[in-house]
Amino acid sequence: MKVNAVRQMLDRMNQEIENLRKILGAHEDKMTEAGLLAESHREILDKQFWAAVRIAGNVRCFCRERLGASRRETCSLMLES
């Protein structure tokens, strides 16, 4: 039951994100047509997202390598924050 609720929530969030991307894309197209050249907000958000993913992965690797099994509690706290 809970899995279905989570799946439905994620589907709704995905749909909302897609709608926002369409709106943002239309706005950026209008700006380009007006002669305003700037890095697209989509590109900026994409870079920020992947940078955050890389940072999270690096923290996870650091915890595994440096802290090891003896400090799992500390590692868990680091990953949660």
Chimera marker file (.cmm) of the C-alpha trace (Angstrom):
<marker_set name="trace">
<marker id="1" x="0.000" y="0.000" z="0.000" r="1" g="1" b="0" radius="0.5"/>
<marker id="2" x="2.748" y="2.480" z="0.964" r="1" g="1" b="0" radius="0.5"/>
<marker id="3" x="4.759" y="1.625" z="-2.149" r="1" g="1" b="0" radius="0.5"/>
<marker id="4" x="1.818" y="2.559" z="-4.358" r="1" g="1" b="0" radius="0.5"/>
<marker id="5" x="1.385" y="5.873" z="-2.541" r="1" g="1" b="0" radius="0.5"/>
<marker id="6" x="5.073" y="6.700" z="-2.997" r="1" g="1" b="0" radius="0.5"/>
<marker id="7" x="4.923" y="5.719" z="-6.666" r="1" g="1" b="0" radius="0.5"/>
<marker id="8" x="1.871" y="7.932" z="-7.204" r="1" g="1" b="0" radius="0.5"/>
<marker id="9" x="3.572" y="10.839" z="-5.480" r="1" g="1" b="0" radius="0.5"/>
<marker id="10" x="6.709" y="10.413" z="-7.608" r="1" g="1" b="0" radius="0.5"/>
<marker id="11" x="4.594" y="10.217" z="-10.767" r="1" g="1" b="0" radius="0.5"/>
<marker id="12" x="2.825" y="13.462" z="-9.834" r="1" g="1" b="0" radius="0.5"/>
<marker id="13" x="6.149" y="15.141" z="-9.069" r="1" g="1" b="0" radius="0.5"/>
<marker id="14" x="7.570" y="13.954" z="-12.385" r="1" g="1" b="0" radius="0.5"/>
<marker id="15" x="4.550" y="15.312" z="-14.235" r="1" g="1" b="0" radius="0.5"/>
<marker id="16" x="4.886" y="18.659" z="-12.451" r="1" g="1" b="0" radius="0.5"/>
<marker id="17" x="8.591" y="18.852" z="-13.289" r="1" g="1" b="0" radius="0.5"/>
<marker id="18" x="7.853" y="18.141" z="-16.948" r="1" g="1" b="0" radius="0.5"/>
<marker id="19" x="5.228" y="20.899" z="-17.005" r="1" g="1" b="0" radius="0.5"/>
<marker id="20" x="7.679" y="23.330" z="-15.419" r="1" g="1" b="0" radius="0.5"/>
<marker id="21" x="10.341" y="22.387" z="-17.965" r="1" g="1" b="0" radius="0.5"/>
<marker id="22" x="7.922" y="23.143" z="-20.803" r="1" g="1" b="0" radius="0.5"/>
<marker id="23" x="7.060" y="26.536" z="-19.313" r="1" g="1" b="0" radius="0.5"/>
<marker id="24" x="10.720" y="27.364" z="-18.726" r="1" g="1" b="0" radius="0.5"/>
<marker id="25" x="11.619" y="26.263" z="-22.250" r="1" g="1" b="0" radius="0.5"/>
<marker id="26" x="8.918" y="28.456" z="-23.772" r="1" g="1" b="0" radius="0.5"/>
<marker id="27" x="10.146" y="31.434" z="-21.739" r="1" g="1" b="0" radius="0.5"/>
<marker id="28" x="13.749" y="30.839" z="-22.788" r="1" g="1" b="0" radius="0.5"/>
<marker id="29" x="12.683" y="30.566" z="-26.429" r="1" g="1" b="0" radius="0.5"/>
<marker id="30" x="10.928" y="33.935" z="-26.161" r="1" g="1" b="0" radius="0.5"/>
<marker id="31" x="14.057" y="35.471" z="-24.637" r="1" g="1" b="0" radius="0.5"/>
<marker id="32" x="16.205" y="34.066" z="-27.442" r="1" g="1" b="0" radius="0.5"/>
<marker id="33" x="13.808" y="35.419" z="-30.059" r="1" g="1" b="0" radius="0.5"/>
<marker id="34" x="14.095" y="38.829" z="-28.386" r="1" g="1" b="0" radius="0.5"/>
<marker id="35" x="17.859" y="38.681" z="-28.833" r="1" g="1" b="0" radius="0.5"/>
<marker id="36" x="18.797" y="37.960" z="-25.222" r="1" g="1" b="0" radius="0.5"/>
<marker id="37" x="21.593" y="35.444" z="-25.217" r="1" g="1" b="0" radius="0.5"/>
<marker id="38" x="22.255" y="33.857" z="-21.873" r="1" g="1" b="0" radius="0.5"/>
<marker id="39" x="22.909" y="30.420" z="-20.537" r="1" g="1" b="0" radius="0.5"/>
<marker id="40" x="19.638" y="28.581" z="-20.354" r="1" g="1" b="0" radius="0.5"/>
<marker id="41" x="18.095" y="28.079" z="-16.934" r="1" g="1" b="0" radius="0.5"/>
<marker id="42" x="17.618" y="24.446" z="-17.900" r="1" g="1" b="0" radius="0.5"/>
<marker id="43" x="21.369" y="24.125" z="-18.427" r="1" g="1" b="0" radius="0.5"/>
<marker id="44" x="22.159" y="25.896" z="-15.150" r="1" g="1" b="0" radius="0.5"/>
<marker id="45" x="19.749" y="23.691" z="-13.174" r="1" g="1" b="0" radius="0.5"/>
<marker id="46" x="21.090" y="20.598" z="-14.904" r="1" g="1" b="0" radius="0.5"/>
<marker id="47" x="24.670" y="21.500" z="-13.946" r="1" g="1" b="0" radius="0.5"/>
<marker id="48" x="23.655" y="22.208" z="-10.348" r="1" g="1" b="0" radius="0.5"/>
<marker id="49" x="21.790" y="18.914" z="-10.102" r="1" g="1" b="0" radius="0.5"/>
<marker id="50" x="24.669" y="16.810" z="-11.418" r="1" g="1" b="0" radius="0.5"/>
<marker id="51" x="27.172" y="18.664" z="-9.241" r="1" g="1" b="0" radius="0.5"/>
<marker id="52" x="25.051" y="17.796" z="-6.193" r="1" g="1" b="0" radius="0.5"/>
<marker id="53" x="24.854" y="14.161" z="-7.301" r="1" g="1" b="0" radius="0.5"/>
<marker id="54" x="28.640" y="14.011" z="-7.675" r="1" g="1" b="0" radius="0.5"/>
<marker id="55" x="29.166" y="15.603" z="-4.255" r="1" g="1" b="0" radius="0.5"/>
<marker id="56" x="26.813" y="13.114" z="-2.619" r="1" g="1" b="0" radius="0.5"/>
<marker id="57" x="28.644" y="10.247" z="-4.314" r="1" g="1" b="0" radius="0.5"/>
<marker id="58" x="32.010" y="11.611" z="-3.193" r="1" g="1" b="0" radius="0.5"/>
<marker id="59" x="30.823" y="11.919" z="0.408" r="1" g="1" b="0" radius="0.5"/>
<marker id="60" x="29.513" y="8.357" z="0.302" r="1" g="1" b="0" radius="0.5"/>
<marker id="61" x="32.873" y="7.070" z="-1.016" r="1" g="1" b="0" radius="0.5"/>
<marker id="62" x="34.770" y="9.097" z="1.586" r="1" g="1" b="0" radius="0.5"/>
<marker id="63" x="32.674" y="7.603" z="4.363" r="1" g="1" b="0" radius="0.5"/>
<marker id="64" x="33.184" y="4.078" z="3.151" r="1" g="1" b="0" radius="0.5"/>
<marker id="65" x="36.919" y="4.434" z="2.645" r="1" g="1" b="0" radius="0.5"/>
<marker id="66" x="37.916" y="6.612" z="5.587" r="1" g="1" b="0" radius="0.5"/>
<marker id="67" x="35.498" y="5.756" z="8.325" r="1" g="1" b="0" radius="0.5"/>
<marker id="68" x="34.972" y="2.090" z="7.641" r="1" g="1" b="0" radius="0.5"/>
<marker id="69" x="32.666" y="-0.215" z="9.520" r="1" g="1" b="0" radius="0.5"/>
<marker id="70" x="33.841" y="0.905" z="12.962" r="1" g="1" b="0" radius="0.5"/>
<marker id="71" x="32.185" y="4.319" z="12.579" r="1" g="1" b="0" radius="0.5"/>
<marker id="72" x="28.970" y="3.500" z="10.755" r="1" g="1" b="0" radius="0.5"/>
<marker id="73" x="26.915" y="5.729" z="13.022" r="1" g="1" b="0" radius="0.5"/>
<marker id="74" x="29.048" y="8.778" z="12.184" r="1" g="1" b="0" radius="0.5"/>
<marker id="75" x="28.923" y="7.904" z="8.502" r="1" g="1" b="0" radius="0.5"/>
<marker id="76" x="25.134" y="7.577" z="8.594" r="1" g="1" b="0" radius="0.5"/>
<marker id="77" x="24.822" y="10.968" z="10.240" r="1" g="1" b="0" radius="0.5"/>
<marker id="78" x="27.045" y="12.550" z="7.571" r="1" g="1" b="0" radius="0.5"/>
<marker id="79" x="25.018" y="11.048" z="4.748" r="1" g="1" b="0" radius="0.5"/>
<marker id="80" x="21.707" y="12.115" z="6.272" r="1" g="1" b="0" radius="0.5"/>
<marker id="81" x="22.701" y="15.785" z="6.437" r="1" g="1" b="0" radius="0.5"/>
<link id1="1" id2="2" r="1" g="1" b="0" radius="0.2"/>
<link id1="2" id2="3" r="1" g="1" b="0" radius="0.2"/>
<link id1="3" id2="4" r="1" g="1" b="0" radius="0.2"/>
<link id1="4" id2="5" r="1" g="1" b="0" radius="0.2"/>
<link id1="5" id2="6" r="1" g="1" b="0" radius="0.2"/>
<link id1="6" id2="7" r="1" g="1" b="0" radius="0.2"/>
<link id1="7" id2="8" r="1" g="1" b="0" radius="0.2"/>
<link id1="8" id2="9" r="1" g="1" b="0" radius="0.2"/>
<link id1="9" id2="10" r="1" g="1" b="0" radius="0.2"/>
<link id1="10" id2="11" r="1" g="1" b="0" radius="0.2"/>
<link id1="11" id2="12" r="1" g="1" b="0" radius="0.2"/>
<link id1="12" id2="13" r="1" g="1" b="0" radius="0.2"/>
<link id1="13" id2="14" r="1" g="1" b="0" radius="0.2"/>
<link id1="14" id2="15" r="1" g="1" b="0" radius="0.2"/>
<link id1="15" id2="16" r="1" g="1" b="0" radius="0.2"/>
<link id1="16" id2="17" r="1" g="1" b="0" radius="0.2"/>
<link id1="17" id2="18" r="1" g="1" b="0" radius="0.2"/>
<link id1="18" id2="19" r="1" g="1" b="0" radius="0.2"/>
<link id1="19" id2="20" r="1" g="1" b="0" radius="0.2"/>
<link id1="20" id2="21" r="1" g="1" b="0" radius="0.2"/>
<link id1="21" id2="22" r="1" g="1" b="0" radius="0.2"/>
<link id1="22" id2="23" r="1" g="1" b="0" radius="0.2"/>
<link id1="23" id2="24" r="1" g="1" b="0" radius="0.2"/>
<link id1="24" id2="25" r="1" g="1" b="0" radius="0.2"/>
<link id1="25" id2="26" r="1" g="1" b="0" radius="0.2"/>
<link id1="26" id2="27" r="1" g="1" b="0" radius="0.2"/>
<link id1="27" id2="28" r="1" g="1" b="0" radius="0.2"/>
<link id1="28" id2="29" r="1" g="1" b="0" radius="0.2"/>
<link id1="29" id2="30" r="1" g="1" b="0" radius="0.2"/>
<link id1="30" id2="31" r="1" g="1" b="0" radius="0.2"/>
<link id1="31" id2="32" r="1" g="1" b="0" radius="0.2"/>
<link id1="32" id2="33" r="1" g="1" b="0" radius="0.2"/>
<link id1="33" id2="34" r="1" g="1" b="0" radius="0.2"/>
<link id1="34" id2="35" r="1" g="1" b="0" radius="0.2"/>
<link id1="35" id2="36" r="1" g="1" b="0" radius="0.2"/>
<link id1="36" id2="37" r="1" g="1" b="0" radius="0.2"/>
<link id1="37" id2="38" r="1" g="1" b="0" radius="0.2"/>
<link id1="38" id2="39" r="1" g="1" b="0" radius="0.2"/>
<link id1="39" id2="40" r="1" g="1" b="0" radius="0.2"/>
<link id1="40" id2="41" r="1" g="1" b="0" radius="0.2"/>
<link id1="41" id2="42" r="1" g="1" b="0" radius="0.2"/>
<link id1="42" id2="43" r="1" g="1" b="0" radius="0.2"/>
<link id1="43" id2="44" r="1" g="1" b="0" radius="0.2"/>
<link id1="44" id2="45" r="1" g="1" b="0" radius="0.2"/>
<link id1="45" id2="46" r="1" g="1" b="0" radius="0.2"/>
<link id1="46" id2="47" r="1" g="1" b="0" radius="0.2"/>
<link id1="47" id2="48" r="1" g="1" b="0" radius="0.2"/>
<link id1="48" id2="49" r="1" g="1" b="0" radius="0.2"/>
<link id1="49" id2="50" r="1" g="1" b="0" radius="0.2"/>
<link id1="50" id2="51" r="1" g="1" b="0" radius="0.2"/>
<link id1="51" id2="52" r="1" g="1" b="0" radius="0.2"/>
<link id1="52" id2="53" r="1" g="1" b="0" radius="0.2"/>
<link id1="53" id2="54" r="1" g="1" b="0" radius="0.2"/>
<link id1="54" id2="55" r="1" g="1" b="0" radius="0.2"/>
<link id1="55" id2="56" r="1" g="1" b="0" radius="0.2"/>
<link id1="56" id2="57" r="1" g="1" b="0" radius="0.2"/>
<link id1="57" id2="58" r="1" g="1" b="0" radius="0.2"/>
<link id1="58" id2="59" r="1" g="1" b="0" radius="0.2"/>
<link id1="59" id2="60" r="1" g="1" b="0" radius="0.2"/>
<link id1="60" id2="61" r="1" g="1" b="0" radius="0.2"/>
<link id1="61" id2="62" r="1" g="1" b="0" radius="0.2"/>
<link id1="62" id2="63" r="1" g="1" b="0" radius="0.2"/>
<link id1="63" id2="64" r="1" g="1" b="0" radius="0.2"/>
<link id1="64" id2="65" r="1" g="1" b="0" radius="0.2"/>
<link id1="65" id2="66" r="1" g="1" b="0" radius="0.2"/>
<link id1="66" id2="67" r="1" g="1" b="0" radius="0.2"/>
<link id1="67" id2="68" r="1" g="1" b="0" radius="0.2"/>
<link id1="68" id2="69" r="1" g="1" b="0" radius="0.2"/>
<link id1="69" id2="70" r="1" g="1" b="0" radius="0.2"/>
<link id1="70" id2="71" r="1" g="1" b="0" radius="0.2"/>
<link id1="71" id2="72" r="1" g="1" b="0" radius="0.2"/>
<link id1="72" id2="73" r="1" g="1" b="0" radius="0.2"/>
<link id1="73" id2="74" r="1" g="1" b="0" radius="0.2"/>
<link id1="74" id2="75" r="1" g="1" b="0" radius="0.2"/>
<link id1="75" id2="76" r="1" g="1" b="0" radius="0.2"/>
<link id1="76" id2="77" r="1" g="1" b="0" radius="0.2"/>
<link id1="77" id2="78" r="1" g="1" b="0" radius="0.2"/>
<link id1="78" id2="79" r="1" g="1" b="0" radius="0.2"/>
<link id1="79" id2="80" r="1" g="1" b="0" radius="0.2"/>
<link id1="80" id2="81" r="1" g="1" b="0" radius="0.2"/>
</marker_set>
